[in-house]
């Protein structure tokens, strides 16, 4: 499976463009959420077992770094050109307890764009947040996996370049 975003004329129903969200490893790629910034960009969240590609982009996570479980992604798409602005991907570290292996699934499921005012500069900056789930025993680089069921994570990204600002479980 691959995810996709299609732009459709609201009056005529004519398809104006489509962008495919795919991994070069031919793994399944799922789109779970989408939000927009009011400036002509949409942000798509989801999860994959591969490295997500964008137009002209190399995979965010290469073959050697792909964990066995799902990784979360967020992709910024310019609606005018129907091209990728940037892609960011989050992987959880895998853990093994005794003879039991727990894949480190992490899935992006929703996003929101928020204008935040930086007090020292008195200027508003748009930031995009991604929320999702992380599987049992997955570690977000804290060194301590959390036993039990799925937990929730939230991550903040700069809308200009996709740089991750923070990630919390």
Protein Blocks (a to p, Z undefined) as FASTA:
>chain_A
ZZddddddfklopafbdcddddfklpacddfbdcdehnopacdddddfbdcddehiacfb
dfklmcfbdcdddddddfklopafbdcddddddddehjbccdfbdcdfbdcddddddfkl
opacddddddddddehiaehkopacehddddddddddfklopafbdcZZ
